[in-house]
Amino acid sequence: MLDENLARIRAHRNNIHRYRRLLKTRLSQLERNFVERRLAEEKSALDALTAATFPVGFRAPAVSAEAMGVAR
């Protein structure tokens, strides 16, 4: 399952890079709109898949100014 999701993540990232490269070329407005829409869809799919594959969020613990040695 993890290998499958990693392959999907890689595919979405490759598509995102491809669409970004395409946007740097000369396109008609219709083509540009299509590529921009596909880019947004790929980013959204990548974000959702990444969140599902790696659900753990890491946060730094809150540290007080006194613990950091900062005088107020």
PDB file of N, CA, C and O in Angstrom:
ATOM      1  N   MET A   1       0.826  -1.193   0.000  1.00  0.00           N
ATOM      2  CA  MET A   1       0.000   0.000   0.000  1.00  0.00           C
ATOM      3  C   MET A   1       0.873   1.260   0.000  1.00  0.00           C
ATOM      4  O   MET A   1       0.610   2.198  -0.753  1.00  0.00           O
ATOM      5  N   LEU A   2       1.893   1.280   0.831  1.00  0.00           N
ATOM      6  CA  LEU A   2       2.772   2.441   0.890  1.00  0.00           C
ATOM      7  C   LEU A   2       3.498   2.631  -0.436  1.00  0.00           C
ATOM      8  O   LEU A   2       3.608   3.753  -0.930  1.00  0.00           O
ATOM      9  N   ASP A   3       3.993   1.539  -1.013  1.00  0.00           N
ATOM     10  CA  ASP A   3       4.677   1.633  -2.305  1.00  0.00           C
ATOM     11  C   ASP A   3       3.739   2.175  -3.388  1.00  0.00           C
ATOM     12  O   ASP A   3       4.145   2.968  -4.238  1.00  0.00           O
ATOM     13  N   GLU A   4       2.489   1.737  -3.340  1.00  0.00           N
ATOM     14  CA  GLU A   4       1.488   2.201  -4.298  1.00  0.00           C
ATOM     15  C   GLU A   4       1.262   3.704  -4.153  1.00  0.00           C
ATOM     16  O   GLU A   4       1.229   4.436  -5.142  1.00  0.00           O
ATOM     17  N   ASN A   5       1.109   4.153  -2.914  1.00  0.00           N
ATOM     18  CA  ASN A   5       0.888   5.580  -2.666  1.00  0.00           C
ATOM     19  C   ASN A   5       2.110   6.406  -3.044  1.00  0.00           C
ATOM     20  O   ASN A   5       1.970   7.506  -3.578  1.00  0.00           O
ATOM     21  N   LEU A   6       3.299   5.892  -2.777  1.00  0.00           N
ATOM     22  CA  LEU A   6       4.511   6.620  -3.154  1.00  0.00           C
ATOM     23  C   LEU A   6       4.617   6.748  -4.674  1.00  0.00           C
ATOM     24  O   LEU A   6       5.057   7.778  -5.185  1.00  0.00           O
ATOM     25  N   ALA A   7       4.217   5.706  -5.388  1.00  0.00           N
ATOM     26  CA  ALA A   7       4.215   5.766  -6.849  1.00  0.00           C
ATOM     27  C   ALA A   7       3.200   6.798  -7.340  1.00  0.00           C
ATOM     28  O   ALA A   7       3.469   7.521  -8.300  1.00  0.00           O
ATOM     29  N   ARG A   8       2.052   6.871  -6.699  1.00  0.00           N
ATOM     30  CA  ARG A   8       1.042   7.866  -7.074  1.00  0.00           C
ATOM     31  C   ARG A   8       1.537   9.280  -6.783  1.00  0.00           C
ATOM     32  O   ARG A   8       1.336  10.194  -7.583  1.00  0.00           O
ATOM     33  N   ILE A   9       2.183   9.451  -5.636  1.00  0.00           N
ATOM     34  CA  ILE A   9       2.750  10.759  -5.286  1.00  0.00           C
ATOM     35  C   ILE A   9       3.762  11.178  -6.344  1.00  0.00           C
ATOM     36  O   ILE A   9       3.755  12.320  -6.802  1.00  0.00           O
ATOM     37  N   ARG A  10       4.626  10.252  -6.727  1.00  0.00           N
ATOM     38  CA  ARG A  10       5.638  10.537  -7.747  1.00  0.00           C
ATOM     39  C   ARG A  10       4.973  10.925  -9.073  1.00  0.00           C
ATOM     40  O   ARG A  10       5.423  11.852  -9.746  1.00  0.00           O
ATOM     41  N   ALA A  11       3.911  10.221  -9.443  1.00  0.00           N
ATOM     42  CA  ALA A  11       3.208  10.525 -10.691  1.00  0.00           C
ATOM     43  C   ALA A  11       2.586  11.926 -10.641  1.00  0.00           C
ATOM     44  O   ALA A  11       2.671  12.676 -11.614  1.00  0.00           O
ATOM     45  N   HIS A  12       1.965  12.279  -9.518  1.00  0.00           N
ATOM     46  CA  HIS A  12       1.387  13.620  -9.386  1.00  0.00           C
ATOM     47  C   HIS A  12       2.473  14.690  -9.460  1.00  0.00           C
ATOM     48  O   HIS A  12       2.289  15.718 -10.112  1.00  0.00           O
ATOM     49  N   ARG A  13       3.597  14.455  -8.799  1.00  0.00           N
ATOM     50  CA  ARG A  13       4.697  15.431  -8.838  1.00  0.00           C
ATOM     51  C   ARG A  13       5.241  15.582 -10.255  1.00  0.00           C
ATOM     52  O   ARG A  13       5.529  16.696 -10.692  1.00  0.00           O
ATOM     53  N   ASN A  14       5.384  14.483 -10.967  1.00  0.00           N
ATOM     54  CA  ASN A  14       5.847  14.550 -12.358  1.00  0.00           C
ATOM     55  C   ASN A  14       4.872  15.342 -13.224  1.00  0.00           C
ATOM     56  O   ASN A  14       5.282  16.145 -14.063  1.00  0.00           O
ATOM     57  N   ASN A  15       3.576  15.110 -13.013  1.00  0.00           N
ATOM     58  CA  ASN A  15       2.565  15.845 -13.780  1.00  0.00           C
ATOM     59  C   ASN A  15       2.619  17.340 -13.462  1.00  0.00           C
ATOM     60  O   ASN A  15       2.501  18.178 -14.356  1.00  0.00           O
ATOM     61  N   ILE A  16       2.798  17.661 -12.186  1.00  0.00           N
ATOM     62  CA  ILE A  16       2.892  19.068 -11.783  1.00  0.00           C
ATOM     63  C   ILE A  16       4.083  19.731 -12.462  1.00  0.00           C
ATOM     64  O   ILE A  16       3.963  20.843 -12.977  1.00  0.00           O
ATOM     65  N   HIS A  17       5.231  19.059 -12.467  1.00  0.00           N
ATOM     66  CA  HIS A  17       6.416  19.617 -13.135  1.00  0.00           C
ATOM     67  C   HIS A  17       6.161  19.786 -14.637  1.00  0.00           C
ATOM     68  O   HIS A  17       6.559  20.791 -15.227  1.00  0.00           O
ATOM     69  N   ARG A  18       5.506  18.814 -15.244  1.00  0.00           N
ATOM     70  CA  ARG A  18       5.203  18.890 -16.666  1.00  0.00           C
ATOM     71  C   ARG A  18       4.297  20.085 -16.962  1.00  0.00           C
ATOM     72  O   ARG A  18       4.550  20.834 -17.905  1.00  0.00           O
ATOM     73  N   TYR A  19       3.246  20.268 -16.165  1.00  0.00           N
ATOM     74  CA  TYR A  19       2.329  21.383 -16.383  1.00  0.00           C
ATOM     75  C   TYR A  19       3.023  22.724 -16.157  1.00  0.00           C
ATOM     76  O   TYR A  19       2.751  23.685 -16.877  1.00  0.00           O
ATOM     77  N   ARG A  20       3.903  22.802 -15.183  1.00  0.00           N
ATOM     78  CA  ARG A  20       4.652  24.054 -14.960  1.00  0.00           C
ATOM     79  C   ARG A  20       5.554  24.372 -16.143  1.00  0.00           C
ATOM     80  O   ARG A  20       5.678  25.528 -16.546  1.00  0.00           O
ATOM     81  N   ARG A  21       6.182  23.343 -16.696  1.00  0.00           N
ATOM     82  CA  ARG A  21       7.012  23.559 -17.897  1.00  0.00           C
ATOM     83  C   ARG A  21       6.153  24.036 -19.065  1.00  0.00           C
ATOM     84  O   ARG A  21       6.546  24.937 -19.807  1.00  0.00           O
ATOM     85  N   LEU A  22       4.982  23.430 -19.224  1.00  0.00           N
ATOM     86  CA  LEU A  22       4.085  23.827 -20.309  1.00  0.00           C
ATOM     87  C   LEU A  22       3.658  25.291 -20.180  1.00  0.00           C
ATOM     88  O   LEU A  22       3.539  25.996 -21.182  1.00  0.00           O
ATOM     89  N   LEU A  23       3.428  25.743 -18.950  1.00  0.00           N
ATOM     90  CA  LEU A  23       3.000  27.120 -18.755  1.00  0.00           C
ATOM     91  C   LEU A  23       4.076  28.132 -19.137  1.00  0.00           C
ATOM     92  O   LEU A  23       3.779  29.308 -19.344  1.00  0.00           O
ATOM     93  N   LYS A  24       5.318  27.679 -19.229  1.00  0.00           N
ATOM     94  CA  LYS A  24       6.404  28.572 -19.635  1.00  0.00           C
ATOM     95  C   LYS A  24       6.512  28.701 -21.154  1.00  0.00           C
ATOM     96  O   LYS A  24       7.329  29.474 -21.655  1.00  0.00           O
ATOM     97  N   THR A  25       5.696  27.954 -21.880  1.00  0.00           N
ATOM     98  CA  THR A  25       5.725  27.983 -23.340  1.00  0.00           C
ATOM     99  C   THR A  25       4.593  28.878 -23.857  1.00  0.00           C
ATOM    100  O   THR A  25       3.757  29.358 -23.092  1.00  0.00           O
ATOM    101  N   ARG A  26       4.593  29.084 -25.166  1.00  0.00           N
ATOM    102  CA  ARG A  26       3.519  29.865 -25.781  1.00  0.00           C
ATOM    103  C   ARG A  26       2.293  28.977 -25.948  1.00  0.00           C
ATOM    104  O   ARG A  26       2.339  27.943 -26.615  1.00  0.00           O
ATOM    105  N   LEU A  27       1.209  29.399 -25.335  1.00  0.00           N
ATOM    106  CA  LEU A  27      -0.047  28.651 -25.404  1.00  0.00           C
ATOM    107  C   LEU A  27      -1.173  29.605 -25.742  1.00  0.00           C
ATOM    108  O   LEU A  27      -1.112  30.796 -25.439  1.00  0.00           O
ATOM    109  N   SER A  28      -2.194  29.068 -26.368  1.00  0.00           N
ATOM    110  CA  SER A  28      -3.405  29.872 -26.563  1.00  0.00           C
ATOM    111  C   SER A  28      -4.077  30.017 -25.192  1.00  0.00           C
ATOM    112  O   SER A  28      -3.753  29.291 -24.252  1.00  0.00           O
ATOM    113  N   GLN A  29      -4.999  30.949 -25.093  1.00  0.00           N
ATOM    114  CA  GLN A  29      -5.675  31.154 -23.808  1.00  0.00           C
ATOM    115  C   GLN A  29      -6.454  29.903 -23.404  1.00  0.00           C
ATOM    116  O   GLN A  29      -6.508  29.564 -22.222  1.00  0.00           O
ATOM    117  N   LEU A  30      -7.048  29.228 -24.360  1.00  0.00           N
ATOM    118  CA  LEU A  30      -7.777  27.996 -24.075  1.00  0.00           C
ATOM    119  C   LEU A  30      -6.837  26.919 -23.523  1.00  0.00           C
ATOM    120  O   LEU A  30      -7.150  26.254 -22.536  1.00  0.00           O
ATOM    121  N   GLU A  31      -5.689  26.761 -24.171  1.00  0.00           N
ATOM    122  CA  GLU A  31      -4.709  25.778 -23.702  1.00  0.00           C
ATOM    123  C   GLU A  31      -4.189  26.142 -22.317  1.00  0.00           C
ATOM    124  O   GLU A  31      -4.051  25.279 -21.450  1.00  0.00           O
ATOM    125  N   ARG A  32      -3.900  27.434 -22.114  1.00  0.00           N
ATOM    126  CA  ARG A  32      -3.391  27.896 -20.816  1.00  0.00           C
ATOM    127  C   ARG A  32      -4.414  27.629 -19.707  1.00  0.00           C
ATOM    128  O   ARG A  32      -4.057  27.175 -18.620  1.00  0.00           O
ATOM    129  N   ASN A  33      -5.681  27.914 -19.990  1.00  0.00           N
ATOM    130  CA  ASN A  33      -6.731  27.661 -18.994  1.00  0.00           C
ATOM    131  C   ASN A  33      -6.809  26.178 -18.656  1.00  0.00           C
ATOM    132  O   ASN A  33      -6.948  25.811 -17.489  1.00  0.00           O
ATOM    133  N   PHE A  34      -6.720  25.328 -19.670  1.00  0.00           N
ATOM    134  CA  PHE A  34      -6.765  23.887 -19.441  1.00  0.00           C
ATOM    135  C   PHE A  34      -5.594  23.433 -18.577  1.00  0.00           C
ATOM    136  O   PHE A  34      -5.781  22.681 -17.621  1.00  0.00           O
ATOM    137  N   VAL A  35      -4.383  23.890 -18.912  1.00  0.00           N
ATOM    138  CA  VAL A  35      -3.188  23.473 -18.174  1.00  0.00           C
ATOM    139  C   VAL A  35      -3.252  23.985 -16.742  1.00  0.00           C
ATOM    140  O   VAL A  35      -2.897  23.262 -15.811  1.00  0.00           O
ATOM    141  N   GLU A  36      -3.697  25.218 -16.553  1.00  0.00           N
ATOM    142  CA  GLU A  36      -3.818  25.768 -15.197  1.00  0.00           C
ATOM    143  C   GLU A  36      -4.822  24.985 -14.366  1.00  0.00           C
ATOM    144  O   GLU A  36      -4.598  24.736 -13.182  1.00  0.00           O
ATOM    145  N   ARG A  37      -5.934  24.597 -14.993  1.00  0.00           N
ATOM    146  CA  ARG A  37      -6.942  23.802 -14.281  1.00  0.00           C
ATOM    147  C   ARG A  37      -6.389  22.431 -13.909  1.00  0.00           C
ATOM    148  O   ARG A  37      -6.593  21.958 -12.791  1.00  0.00           O
ATOM    149  N   ARG A  38      -5.689  21.792 -14.845  1.00  0.00           N
ATOM    150  CA  ARG A  38      -5.085  20.478 -14.567  1.00  0.00           C
ATOM    151  C   ARG A  38      -4.018  20.594 -13.487  1.00  0.00           C
ATOM    152  O   ARG A  38      -3.896  19.708 -12.641  1.00  0.00           O
ATOM    153  N   LEU A  39      -3.247  21.671 -13.505  1.00  0.00           N
ATOM    154  CA  LEU A  39      -2.222  21.890 -12.483  1.00  0.00           C
ATOM    155  C   LEU A  39      -2.866  22.001 -11.103  1.00  0.00           C
ATOM    156  O   LEU A  39      -2.385  21.403 -10.141  1.00  0.00           O
ATOM    157  N   ALA A  40      -3.938  22.753 -11.008  1.00  0.00           N
ATOM    158  CA  ALA A  40      -4.648  22.890  -9.733  1.00  0.00           C
ATOM    159  C   ALA A  40      -5.208  21.544  -9.267  1.00  0.00           C
ATOM    160  O   ALA A  40      -5.156  21.226  -8.079  1.00  0.00           O
ATOM    161  N   GLU A  41      -5.736  20.763 -10.193  1.00  0.00           N
ATOM    162  CA  GLU A  41      -6.276  19.445  -9.842  1.00  0.00           C
ATOM    163  C   GLU A  41      -5.170  18.513  -9.360  1.00  0.00           C
ATOM    164  O   GLU A  41      -5.358  17.772  -8.395  1.00  0.00           O
ATOM    165  N   GLU A  42      -4.027  18.546 -10.023  1.00  0.00           N
ATOM    166  CA  GLU A  42      -2.902  17.691  -9.618  1.00  0.00           C
ATOM    167  C   GLU A  42      -2.383  18.088  -8.243  1.00  0.00           C
ATOM    168  O   GLU A  42      -2.070  17.226  -7.422  1.00  0.00           O
ATOM    169  N   LYS A  43      -2.291  19.395  -7.990  1.00  0.00           N
ATOM    170  CA  LYS A  43      -1.834  19.862  -6.677  1.00  0.00           C
ATOM    171  C   LYS A  43      -2.787  19.420  -5.583  1.00  0.00           C
ATOM    172  O   LYS A  43      -2.362  18.977  -4.516  1.00  0.00           O
ATOM    173  N   SER A  44      -4.073  19.542  -5.853  1.00  0.00           N
ATOM    174  CA  SER A  44      -5.085  19.142  -4.885  1.00  0.00           C
ATOM    175  C   SER A  44      -5.008  17.636  -4.609  1.00  0.00           C
ATOM    176  O   SER A  44      -5.067  17.206  -3.458  1.00  0.00           O
ATOM    177  N   ALA A  45      -4.878  16.851  -5.663  1.00  0.00           N
ATOM    178  CA  ALA A  45      -4.781  15.395  -5.512  1.00  0.00           C
ATOM    179  C   ALA A  45      -3.506  15.017  -4.754  1.00  0.00           C
ATOM    180  O   ALA A  45      -3.517  14.110  -3.922  1.00  0.00           O
ATOM    181  N   LEU A  46      -2.416  15.716  -5.047  1.00  0.00           N
ATOM    182  CA  LEU A  46      -1.158  15.449  -4.349  1.00  0.00           C
ATOM    183  C   LEU A  46      -1.285  15.772  -2.867  1.00  0.00           C
ATOM    184  O   LEU A  46      -0.841  14.993  -2.024  1.00  0.00           O
ATOM    185  N   ASP A  47      -1.883  16.907  -2.541  1.00  0.00           N
ATOM    186  CA  ASP A  47      -2.060  17.292  -1.134  1.00  0.00           C
ATOM    187  C   ASP A  47      -2.907  16.263  -0.383  1.00  0.00           C
ATOM    188  O   ASP A  47      -2.576  15.880   0.739  1.00  0.00           O
ATOM    189  N   ALA A  48      -3.988  15.825  -1.002  1.00  0.00           N
ATOM    190  CA  ALA A  48      -4.876  14.850  -0.357  1.00  0.00           C
ATOM    191  C   ALA A  48      -4.163  13.513  -0.161  1.00  0.00           C
ATOM    192  O   ALA A  48      -4.263  12.901   0.902  1.00  0.00           O
ATOM    193  N   LEU A  49      -3.453  13.070  -1.179  1.00  0.00           N
ATOM    194  CA  LEU A  49      -2.753  11.789  -1.086  1.00  0.00           C
ATOM    195  C   LEU A  49      -1.613  11.854  -0.067  1.00  0.00           C
ATOM    196  O   LEU A  49      -1.394  10.906   0.687  1.00  0.00           O
ATOM    197  N   THR A  50      -0.906  12.952  -0.050  1.00  0.00           N
ATOM    198  CA  THR A  50       0.184  13.120   0.918  1.00  0.00           C
ATOM    199  C   THR A  50      -0.357  13.115   2.341  1.00  0.00           C
ATOM    200  O   THR A  50       0.222  12.484   3.225  1.00  0.00           O
ATOM    201  N   ALA A  51      -1.457  13.812   2.564  1.00  0.00           N
ATOM    202  CA  ALA A  51      -2.061  13.845   3.900  1.00  0.00           C
ATOM    203  C   ALA A  51      -2.549  12.461   4.325  1.00  0.00           C
ATOM    204  O   ALA A  51      -2.449  12.100   5.497  1.00  0.00           O
ATOM    205  N   ALA A  52      -3.071  11.695   3.387  1.00  0.00           N
ATOM    206  CA  ALA A  52      -3.559  10.350   3.708  1.00  0.00           C
ATOM    207  C   ALA A  52      -2.409   9.374   3.926  1.00  0.00           C
ATOM    208  O   ALA A  52      -2.512   8.464   4.748  1.00  0.00           O
ATOM    209  N   THR A  53      -1.316   9.561   3.193  1.00  0.00           N
ATOM    210  CA  THR A  53      -0.178   8.646   3.286  1.00  0.00           C
ATOM    211  C   THR A  53       0.670   8.925   4.509  1.00  0.00           C
ATOM    212  O   THR A  53       1.174   8.006   5.154  1.00  0.00           O
ATOM    213  N   PHE A  54       0.823  10.201   4.822  1.00  0.00           N
ATOM    214  CA  PHE A  54       1.642  10.617   5.967  1.00  0.00           C
ATOM    215  C   PHE A  54       0.789  11.452   6.906  1.00  0.00           C
ATOM    216  O   PHE A  54       0.935  12.674   6.945  1.00  0.00           O
ATOM    217  N   PRO A  55      -0.105  10.815   7.668  1.00  0.00           N
ATOM    218  CA  PRO A  55      -1.065  11.566   8.482  1.00  0.00           C
ATOM    219  C   PRO A  55      -0.475  12.214   9.733  1.00  0.00           C
ATOM    220  O   PRO A  55      -1.130  13.048  10.357  1.00  0.00           O
ATOM    221  N   VAL A  56       0.723  11.853  10.101  1.00  0.00           N
ATOM    222  CA  VAL A  56       1.294  12.373  11.334  1.00  0.00           C
ATOM    223  C   VAL A  56       1.874  13.757  11.074  1.00  0.00           C
ATOM    224  O   VAL A  56       2.690  13.946  10.172  1.00  0.00           O
ATOM    225  N   GLY A  57       1.444  14.702  11.869  1.00  0.00           N
ATOM    226  CA  GLY A  57       1.997  16.052  11.767  1.00  0.00           C
ATOM    227  C   GLY A  57       2.946  16.285  12.925  1.00  0.00           C
ATOM    228  O   GLY A  57       2.637  15.944  14.067  1.00  0.00           O
ATOM    229  N   PHE A  58       4.063  16.845  12.643  1.00  0.00           N
ATOM    230  CA  PHE A  58       5.034  17.127  13.689  1.00  0.00           C
ATOM    231  C   PHE A  58       4.999  18.611  14.009  1.00  0.00           C
ATOM    232  O   PHE A  58       5.036  19.456  13.113  1.00  0.00           O
ATOM    233  N   ARG A  59       4.926  18.915  15.291  1.00  0.00           N
ATOM    234  CA  ARG A  59       4.944  20.299  15.741  1.00  0.00           C
ATOM    235  C   ARG A  59       6.027  20.431  16.807  1.00  0.00           C
ATOM    236  O   ARG A  59       6.222  19.551  17.645  1.00  0.00           O
ATOM    237  N   ALA A  60       6.708  21.543  16.744  1.00  0.00           N
ATOM    238  CA  ALA A  60       7.704  21.822  17.769  1.00  0.00           C
ATOM    239  C   ALA A  60       6.969  22.199  19.044  1.00  0.00           C
ATOM    240  O   ALA A  60       5.981  22.933  18.993  1.00  0.00           O
ATOM    241  N   PRO A  61       7.431  21.712  20.182  1.00  0.00           N
ATOM    242  CA  PRO A  61       6.766  22.082  21.440  1.00  0.00           C
ATOM    243  C   PRO A  61       6.958  23.570  21.706  1.00  0.00           C
ATOM    244  O   PRO A  61       7.977  24.158  21.346  1.00  0.00           O
ATOM    245  N   ALA A  62       5.967  24.154  22.334  1.00  0.00           N
ATOM    246  CA  ALA A  62       6.055  25.572  22.683  1.00  0.00           C
ATOM    247  C   ALA A  62       7.123  25.739  23.755  1.00  0.00           C
ATOM    248  O   ALA A  62       7.155  24.999  24.738  1.00  0.00           O
ATOM    249  N   VAL A  63       7.987  26.711  23.553  1.00  0.00           N
ATOM    250  CA  VAL A  63       9.075  26.966  24.490  1.00  0.00           C
ATOM    251  C   VAL A  63       8.928  28.384  24.995  1.00  0.00           C
ATOM    252  O   VAL A  63       8.773  29.318  24.208  1.00  0.00           O
ATOM    253  N   SER A  64       8.976  28.545  26.297  1.00  0.00           N
ATOM    254  CA  SER A  64       8.827  29.882  26.870  1.00  0.00           C
ATOM    255  C   SER A  64      10.107  30.692  26.666  1.00  0.00           C
ATOM    256  O   SER A  64      11.175  30.142  26.396  1.00  0.00           O
ATOM    257  N   ALA A  65       9.973  31.999  26.799  1.00  0.00           N
ATOM    258  CA  ALA A  65      11.120  32.891  26.647  1.00  0.00           C
ATOM    259  C   ALA A  65      12.164  32.597  27.726  1.00  0.00           C
ATOM    260  O   ALA A  65      13.366  32.680  27.473  1.00  0.00           O
ATOM    261  N   GLU A  66      11.699  32.255  28.930  1.00  0.00           N
ATOM    262  CA  GLU A  66      12.629  31.965  30.026  1.00  0.00           C
ATOM    263  C   GLU A  66      13.460  30.714  29.716  1.00  0.00           C
ATOM    264  O   GLU A  66      14.657  30.664  30.000  1.00  0.00           O
ATOM    265  N   ALA A  67      12.809  29.712  29.132  1.00  0.00           N
ATOM    266  CA  ALA A  67      13.516  28.472  28.803  1.00  0.00           C
ATOM    267  C   ALA A  67      14.552  28.710  27.719  1.00  0.00           C
ATOM    268  O   ALA A  67      15.558  28.003  27.654  1.00  0.00           O
ATOM    269  N   MET A  68      14.314  29.704  26.864  1.00  0.00           N
ATOM    270  CA  MET A  68      15.256  30.006  25.799  1.00  0.00           C
ATOM    271  C   MET A  68      16.349  30.947  26.276  1.00  0.00           C
ATOM    272  O   MET A  68      17.306  31.214  25.549  1.00  0.00           O
ATOM    273  N   GLY A  69      16.210  31.451  27.497  1.00  0.00           N
ATOM    274  CA  GLY A  69      17.227  32.357  28.032  1.00  0.00           C
ATOM    275  C   GLY A  69      17.083  33.775  27.516  1.00  0.00           C
ATOM    276  O   GLY A  69      18.050  34.537  27.488  1.00  0.00           O
ATOM    277  N   VAL A  70      15.887  34.124  27.113  1.00  0.00           N
ATOM    278  CA  VAL A  70      15.645  35.462  26.593  1.00  0.00           C
ATOM    279  C   VAL A  70      15.084  36.320  27.722  1.00  0.00           C
ATOM    280  O   VAL A  70      14.092  35.956  28.353  1.00  0.00           O
ATOM    281  N   ALA A  71      15.721  37.458  27.973  1.00  0.00           N
ATOM    282  CA  ALA A  71      15.240  38.364  29.015  1.00  0.00           C
ATOM    283  C   ALA A  71      14.144  39.252  28.446  1.00  0.00           C
ATOM    284  O   ALA A  71      14.218  39.695  27.299  1.00  0.00           O
ATOM    285  N   ARG A  72      13.156  39.497  29.238  1.00  0.00           N
ATOM    286  CA  ARG A  72      12.061  40.392  28.806  1.00  0.00           C
ATOM    287  C   ARG A  72      12.259  41.773  29.306  1.00  0.00           C
ATOM    288  O   ARG A  72      11.438  42.650  29.039  1.00  0.00           O
TER     289      ARG A  72
END
